[in-house]
Amino acid sequence: MVTQRVYGFAQGSKVCMLELRNLLCKLELGIQAYKTVLDIPAYKMVLDTVVYCSRLTAAVNVISKRNFKAHWVAPTLRELQRRKVIEEDRGGGPKIFHRSTFLEWNYDAEIFAFSNRLGEKFNDSSLRAALTHKSYIERETARLSDIGVESNLQFQDNEALAQKGGEIMSKFINGYLRAVFTQVPEELIRAMHDYLTSNPTLETVAKHIGLGDLMLCADFPCKTETYVKSFKAVVAALAESSGEERARIFVQDLVVTQLYGQDVNELWNPVDPIGNLTAILKREGKAEPEFRLIRQAGSNSILAVYYVGVYSDKNFISEGAGESLEVAKEMAAREALKKFFHTEDSMRALPFGRQLKNIQSKIAQLENQPNVPLSEWISPKIMSAVH
Amino acid sequence: MSNSHLFLPSGFIRTPLQNGLGRYIPQLQRITIKFCKSHGGSRGVRDFIESDLMEFAKTNPGTVVYLKPRRHRSPCMVAEYLNGEREYLSCHEFSRDEVYKWLSYMCTRSGIPVMRFRKYQHTDYPTIQGVWNPFTHQAPEINVAEFPHEVLSKPINHGPTATEQLIEIFKKTQLEDPANKPPN
C-alpha cells in the first residue's frame, strides 16, 4: 500500500499529502486548480508538485485497481471537479496544451519513432522539412527579431514537398484504381480518387499516424489544411528518401485502404442511367433495352414495390426495385450499369497489402492511362474483338 | 434488461484507420514511466528498467519511451496511443515480470477504450448474394397466372413424406404374402 506521510494540521484532521497529490495527478488539473487548492487552508501544496500536475490536462483512462479510499476523498474530488468546470466555462472550454510543452518530449526520438512505426526509412532533412510549415518559420523569425536576435534559421518549409506529394499521391491512387477497377469508366475513377484525396480523409490518416504532435506549425489546434499538407509532404519526403516504389506502397497501405467499407456506387452515379444503358447497348451492337415488370406488391398502398427487369433481345440483364414504376426502371438501369462495370454489391473484394505484390507493375503502367469515359464505354470483350 | 446501469460500455470490434489491412502500424505512440530511485515500491520498475527496458525499446522502435525519476512518488506508466487516448496504470509494488507483462499488454492495444464486445466479428459487407425478400426464388409464372390456377391454387406438392413411403412399402409386403394374413 501507499506509505502515508501524514501532516497533522489541526487536532483530528490528518491530511495525507502523498495520496492527495496522486489523486490530483490522476485528475490532471490545470494551474487554475492550483489556485483553488491554495485557497483551502488545509491543503497547502508544494509548488513544484502542482506545477508538475499542471501540464497533464488530457483525459486519461485508468486501469483501475481495487482500493479503499478515505471518506474525504470523494467529496474533495467532487468539489475540485465543480471548481474545474466553473473555470473551464469561464475560460471558454478546457485548456489544451501541445505535446511539445510537456517536460517529457524529445523531438529527435519522436521523429525516429515515427519513421519506425511506419516501417519506412526517411532522410532526416527531408522528413524535418516535410513537417515544418511556413507559418512556423515566420513566427519564429518574428519572435527572434522581436527579441533582437539576428535570425539565421536554416529551416526549410514543406510547400514544395507538399505540392509534389499531392501530385504523386494522385498518380499512385489513380494507378491502383485503374488496375483494380478495370471495367469502370473514368468518371467513377475520378470520383473515387476525389474521395480518397479529400481533406477529411487525409486529415484522418494524418492524425492517426501521429503527425499531430510532430508538425511545426503556428496554429494550434492544427487546421485540416495543415494536416493534409504535412501528409502530402511526408509522402514526397518518402519518395525522395526511399524511392518511388516504397512511396507507392505507402500510399496504397494508408490512403487507398480508406476505400474499404465505402460503397463505390455512393460516390458516383450516372445522371441518366437509362440513356447511358441504351447508348452502351447500341455501341455494342446489341438490341435496345426492354423494361418489363417482374414483380409487384401493394400497388394501391404506401408501401408499394415494383420490380422491373431489363432485357436485351429477350436476355435478362438485371432487375431493380422501387416504390414506383419510374424509380424501379431507373434502379434496374443502374443495376445493369453496375453489372457492366463490375461494381455490384457482390463484386470481388478489393486487394490490399500483400495481395498487390503481383499487380504493382500493372499499377505503375496504368498511372498515366485513363480508363474509358462513360460516353465511349463498351464491354471489354467487344473492345478486344474490335481492336 | 437495459445496459444503462453498466459502467463498461459495449460496442463492436473495430480498428483505427483499417490497421492491418495495408500494413500493421503499432498503435502505442509513447510510454512514460515514472518511478522513485530509492523507494521500495518502485523496485520492480527499477529492475525492469535496468534489465528488460533496452530490449523492449529495441523490439518496439515505433514507441518512444520516457523515463521520469521522481522522488517520493509511487511508480506509474502512462501510455499514449495514436488516436489520442491515454492509459494510466499504477505500478506500485509490481514485480519486474508484472511490469513487463503490462507493458507488452499496452503495446498490443489500440487506443480504443476497453469495452464489452457485442460480437467478435465485423464486416462492412454483410451480404453478397443479396438480402432475402419474399420475391427471391419465386417462379416468374406467378406474374401472369390467372387464379384459380390448376397448379398454383393447390397446396405445394412436395412428394410423399418418409412416413407415407414406409407405409407404402409395408402395404406392398402385405400384398405379396396374402397367405400370412391373419383371418379377421
Interface residues (C-beta under 8 A of the other chain):
Chain A: V2 T3 R5 L18 R21 N22 K26 Y52 A58 A59 V60 N61 V62 I63 K65 L103 E104 N106 A109 E110 F112 A113 F114 N116 R117 L118 G119 T204 V205 K207 H208 I209 G210 G212 D213 Q252 D253 L254 V256 T257 Q258 Y260 G261 L293 I294 R295 A297 Y307 D345 S346 A349 F352 G353
Chain B: P16 L17 Q18 L21 G22 R23 I25 P26 Q29 R30 T32 H39 G41 P61 G62 T63 V64 Y66 K68 R70 H72 R73 S74 V78 L82 N83 G84 E85 R86 E87 Y88 L89 S90 H92 W102 P113 V114 D124 Y125 T127 I128 Q129 G130 P134 F135 Q138 P140 N143
